[in-house]
């Protein structure tokens, strides 16, 4: 059983398109994250939801919009894709109330052409 | 503000030791350590919650100096499987839940 699963694993799309990445966790965690990892491997935090409420909203273009329909799901929608959006996007989850570690999904490699 | 890791890269022979440091300009509540292999997701190694705490996991251990706002990861008698990029992640007391990562340290272990 995959603990944190992301779909799709690879996404190639043209500039200007709109795309979504989905994430689901079956660990019962209260908090989910989106991180962006660029070519230099820097893991940059983008958003976090705790029990479906947005708690972290970093300086990210408003073309990026997260949505959490329930505690087990956190999706990322990106409008008007740009070349600079090309990166690997990781979803992660953890229980912040219990100070536990983060579990990461396998990542979605987004390539904008 | 993200923590700063040093060194940026390390090359070792099997059996050698390495230390990776993580420093923050802000007070720390917790420090996490993760390892990421090429093309894979980061994998949890350990979490340190108290000042001066040390933890061990096989031949990998870590310390956390709360006063200095620093943590160090110690890899002893390195194995080929230790190769990868190591990230420290930190949370501040005023914003627990916001887990931010350092820029990573690439470790290569050669036979």
Interface residues (C-beta under 8 A of the other chain):
Chain A: X31 X33 X35 X40 X41 X42 X43 X44 X45 X48 X50 X55 X56 X90 X94 X96 X99 X100 X101 X102 X103 X104 X105 X106 X107
Chain B: X30 X32 X34 X36 X40 X41 X42 X43 X44 X47 X49 X85 X87 X89 X96 X97 X98 X99 X100 X101 X103 X104 X106
